[in-house]
Structures are given as structure tokens and as C-alpha cells.
Amino acid sequence: KVARCNTVQINSDMGDKRMKITVDKEGVNFNP
């Protein structure tokens, strides 16, 4: 569960790159 208007960092399984997920009111935007 992700709260809206929050920025979380997750580790992608394809690599150790940290991806920032910006959750907006319209949905989730992935910012590499």
C-alpha cells in the first residue's frame, strides 16, 4: 500500500538501481 502524494524508493529486480515512484492523484509515475 502506497500513500498518495508520497515519494518512495524501491530496488528493481533487474538491477540495483533505485527508482523513485511518484504517486499522484491520477496514478503512479515512474521516474528513473
Buried (B, 14 or more C-beta within 10 A) or exposed (E): EEEEEEEEEEEEEEEEEEBEBEBEEEEEEEEE
